[in-house]
Amino acid sequence: MIRFAVHVHPGSSQKKAGGEYDGALVVHVTSRAIEGGATTEALSVLAAAFGVRPSAVHLVRGVRSRTKLVAIKGDDDRMRQRLDELLLDS
């Protein structure tokens, strides 16, 4: 399991994970930050970006914050490699 910071950008025109903001992985979501919609969508986008089931992605901290701490279950080496790739992608 790896843990890392995520910066959620709600109200975007597309859903995607990639790039870095203040050391956190940027996740763009189309949902607004209302009633947890952006957070739920961000976790789904992360699952797709890392190629894991949605149940493997967990919010650790930051329900109401744009910056969140998430954990993803899976092969640690593969997950870290994918995280590095996504952080470099903009």
Secondary structure, DSSP 8 states (H G I E B T S, - for coil): -EEEEEEEETT-SS-EEEEEETTEEEEE-SS-SSTTHHHHHHHHHHHHHHT--GGGEEEEE-TTSSEEEEEE-S-HHHHHHHHHHHHH--
